[in-house]
Amino acid sequence: FLLLNSASGKEVSSEKAKKAGLHFLYLRSHFAPGRIKIWQKAKLKEPTIYYDLPGNKTTYCFEVEKKEKSLGYIMVSSHKEASSIQEFSLLPPPHQRYLTDCKDDLQKYLLSHKIKGDLEEPTFLYICPGIYFFKFSLSDNSGRRVLFVEMRSNTVIPQLKIFSYPGSGREDQSWNILEKPIFFLKSDYSSLTNFRSLPFFISSHPTSAAMILNYWNLRRADEPEKAFIGEIANYIATCGCGKKEEVLELAKGIKSFSALRGYQLKIKEYCKESTFKRERITFAEFKEEIEKKRPLLLCLTAAGNSSRNLSSAKRAPFITCVPALGYLIDKTGRYLIVQEESFMPASPISFYNWNNIANNFILITLQKPERIK
């Protein structure tokens, strides 16, 4: 199980990170387009620190708060080789959203494997936007062992390995923007306004696929939402295809489901920085899809840069799948706007920095389905 080791370069203190976060908070709450008005006059709480596997700081997670109400979070990098703002969201921070469920599933895992001991409070691992882990230590008579739980899926992983890559050695220019207060900054923003959230059911990939197919009106008017998601899940489950490893075959499954409903669908898969040019997708191409009013599927895997082509990325350990329905560009970075889990009470929207997402993520483009004649 391979993960991206992202902590490298000159370390940023928590004070400097908070200063950058406050300047970004002002920027995002005041300047249209893409303004988050509810963040006006909000403040940042003291950070929660996320780490990489060896224990180096990767990210400061600042919760946004106003009148003692949580309004989201901003992830600020702990080192200057990475973009200053890793991601931000209107949801509670990941470690708050997932801790209770992950603890429950870990206890079930320990019980089923007859593992006894005292669990310590976890530390939080940040791999890249959208990929987070809890690191639990368990003490018993024989000593201490470490267990990892992937936050989104609650998957317990007994052991993690690291894939490292050399940093650029250059400071990311977005830090210069946030060194001082910002009084004006242009941004480029577009997001699908008629995209409807559906309840989280079974797992993230059928739920996310269902949201996009619902956007294209493939759900029947009298069809319950969960029934719609459940039927899609039958078509897009991972397929071993007679081999030992599982293969993430979302595109094939979505196409088959659409055909069953009487629609033909042009669909294509990309790997962000594949070694094969034909498989790559640029931010400009992503932006073009949004401008054509076509949401995309973003699939995150936990294999770092070790699987930088579509075939190996589809065989990597699967983390999550979310609809991508917009973009935001300013001098701090280029962000994908994604629809997160809809069971949360807050607005389930997050912004992922394109430069910081793992290079092997999969983007699936879908054109408007056409009736089969």
N, C-alpha and C positions, 0 to 999 in steps of 0.2 A: 504494500500500500504506500504509494509515493505522494509526497506533498511538496509544495513549493516552499522553499526556505527564503523568506523575503526580507529578513532583518540584515541590512548591510548599510555601510556609509556612515557619515557623521551623525551622531545621535542628537536629537532635539530634546531639550529639557521640557518638563511638564508646563513650566511657566511660559516658555516660548510657544509651545503647542496651544496652550489656552489663549494666548494673545492672537495667534493665527485663527483659531476657532471663533473667537469673538468678532474679529474683522470679517470673517466669512459669514457669520450669523447676521451681521448688519447688511452685508452685501445681498444675501439671499432673501432677506425680509423686506428690502426697500426697492430693489431695482427690477422693474419689469423689462421684458417678459420673464415668466418663470418665477415670479415673486411668491414667497410663502408668507402671506400677511400675518398669520397667527404668530409668527416668530418675532414680530416687532415688539420691542421692550422686553423680550425674554432674556434669560441669563443662562450661563453654562454652569452646571454643577462640577465639583471636583472630578477628575477623570478616573475611570476604571481602566486599568492597564491590561492589554492583551499581549501575548507573547508568541514566539515561535517555539518549535519543539525543543531546542536546546535550552530555552529559558531566556532568550534575548527579547527585549521589548520590540514589538512591531507597530503597535497602534495605541493611541490614547482615545478612549471612547468618552465623549462629553455628552451627557444628557442635557437636552434643552428643556428648560423649566420656566413657567410663568405662573405666578400666584399659586405656587406649590403644586401645579399640574404639569405632568410630563407631556411634552409636545414633540418628542422625537429625539434624535441624537445626531452627532457629527463625529465621524472617525477621522482623526488627524494622525498622520504618519509620525513615527518616532525617529525617523532618519531622513536625511535630506536628499538621498538619491531617489526616493520615491516621491510621487506627487503629494503635495501637502494634504489635500483632502481626498481620502480614500473612498469614502461613501458618506451619504447622509440620508436621513429618512424621517418620516412623520410617525413611525412606529416606535414602541419602546426599544431600548437596546437589546441586541440578540441574547445576551446572558440573562436578561430579565424575562424575555419572551419564552425561553425554552427550558429554563432550569428545572422547574417542577416536573415536567414530563420526562426529561432526561434522567432525573434522579429516580423516578418511578420505574422506568425501563431498565436502568442499571440494577436496581434492587431485584427485579424479576430475573435478570441475567445471572446475577450472583446466586440467587436461590436455585435456578435451574441447573447451574453448573456446580452446585454444592460448595460455593466459595464463601468462607466466613471471615469476618474481620471488621475493623472500624474504618468507616469512610471519612476521609478528611474533606473539608470544603474544597471545591475545585478551583483551579486556575483556568483562565480563558485563553484559547489559542485563536489567532487571526491569521488566516492564510492569504486571503485576498478578498475583495468585495464578494459577499454572498456565501463564503465558506468559513465556518467557525466550528471549533471543538471545545468541549470541556475536558480537562485533564484531571482525573481523580486519582488520589493515592489511597491505597488500602493497606492497613496495618494488621498483621496477625502474629501468631507465635513464631512463624518462620521468617518474619521480616516485613518489608514493604514491597508492594507491587503497584504498577501504574496501569490504569485503564483509561481509554479515551472514548468519548461519546460524541458523535457528530450531532450538532445542535438541531438541525432541521429535521432529520429523519429519526433521531433518537437511537441510531445504530451504535452498538457497543463494539469497539475495536480493541482487541487485546494488545496490539502492537502497531506502531507507526514507524515508517522509515522516511528518510528525507532525501529529496533530490535538490541539490544546490546548484546555483548558477552564479557566475561572476557579475557583480554590479557594474554600472557604467563608469563609476568614478567621478561622475559629474553631478553637481547639485541641480535638482529640478527647478526650473525657472518659476514655477508657481509659488515658491516660497517668497520670492521677491515681491509678488503682488500683495501678499498678506502680512508683510513686515510692518505696514503702517495702515492707519484707517483709510477706508475707501469711501470716497464721496460721490463717485460716479463710475459706472462700468457698464459697457454694452454687453448684451448677451443675445444669443440666438436660441430660440426655444420653440418646440412644437410637441404637442401631446394629443392623442386621440381622446376627444371629450365624450364620445358615445360608447366607450368601452365599458362593459358591465362585468362586475366581479361575480364569481360564483362561490358557493361554500366549499371549503377544503374537504375533499372526500377521497379516501383510499390512499392516495399519495400525490405528490406535486405534479408529476408528468401528465396523468389523465385529467387532473383538475385544470392545469394550465392549457392543455390542448382543447379541453371543453370550452374554456373562456374564449379562445380564438374562434373555434367553430361556431359558438353561439353568436359571436360578433358577425359572422357570415351567415347567420340565420339557418343553421343546419339543425337546430333543436326545434322539435315540433311545438306548437303553441300550447298543447295540453300535456307536454312531457315534463315530469318532475326533474328538477335540476340534478339530483343525485342519481336518478335512473340514467340520465344522459351521460353523466360522468362515468358511471359504472359500465355502460355499454362500450364507451370509448376505451376504458381500461382493458377490456377483453382483447382489443386489437393492438394496443401499444405496450403490452407487457414486454419486459426484456426477454430476448429469445436466445437460448443456448445454441440453436441451429445444429445440434448434434455434436457440438464441441464442448470442451470443458468450461471455457469462459462464457459469460453472458454478454450479449450484444444489445446496446441500446438502439432499437429500431423504431424510433418515433415517427419518422417521415413515412416509412412504409405502412405503418399501422394507421396513421391519419388518412393516408391516401385510400387505403382499403375501406375504412369506415365511411369516408365521403362517397365512395362508389356505391356502397350499400344503401346510402341515402339518395342515390340518384344523381350524384354530382361528380364531375371530374375536376381534379385539383392539381395545379402546377405547384410543385413543392421542391425545394432544394436545400441541402445541408451544406454548411460551411464550418471550417475550423479556423479560428481567428488568425493564427500565424502558422498555418500548415507549411511543411517543407515543399508541398506541391502548390504551385501558383494557382491552379484551377480551383483549389479548395479554399483559398483565402477569401476573407471579406474585410473590407476597409470600413472605417467609420463613415466615410462619405457614402458608401453603398448602403450602409445601415440607415443613414439619414434619408437617403432617397426613398427607401421603403416606407418610412414614416410619412414622408411628404406625399406619397401615393396612397395614404390612409390604409396601410397594410401592417398590422401588428406582426411581430415575430416571436418565435420561441427561443429563449436563451436557456441552454443546458450547461450546468456547471459540474465538472468532474474533479476528483481529487488525485490528479496524477502529475501536477506541475507541468514542467516543460518536457517531460520524458515521453509524452505521446503526442508529438506535434504533427500529426496528420489525422485525417478524419477517421480512418479505420481503427487506429489504436486509441483515439480519444473515445470512440463509441464502446470500446472494451474496458475503459478505465472505470474505477469505482465511481458510481453515480452519486451525486450529492443532491441536486435539486434542479427543478425546471420552473421558469417563471415567464409570463408574457412580457415582452418588451414593447412599450406603446408610445415612446417618445424620446426626445433628446434635449439636452441643455448644453450650450457651449458658452463659456466665458474664459477669461484669462487664467482662471485657476484650473481649467481642465475641460474635457469633453465627457459628458455623462449620459449613460443610458437610463431612461426612466422605466422602472419595472413595477409590475403589480405583484405585491407580496401576498402572503396567506390571508385569505379574506375572513378567517375566524377571529381576527383581532378587532377590537372595538374601534381603534383609531383608523384614520385613512391609510389603507395598506399600500403606500407608494414609497419606493426607495430610489435613490440615484446612485448608480455605480460608475466610478471613474473608469473610462475605457482603457486607459494606460495601465491600470493596476489589476485588472481582471487577468486571471491565469491565461497564458497564451493558447491553451488547448481548448478553450470553451467552444461549444457548438452553437451556432445560430442557424435557425431554420426559417426560411422565408416561405410564405404562402400567398399565392395570388388568389383573387376572388374566385370561388368555385363557380363552375358553369354547369347548367343542367345537361345531363347526358341525353342526347337525342335518340 
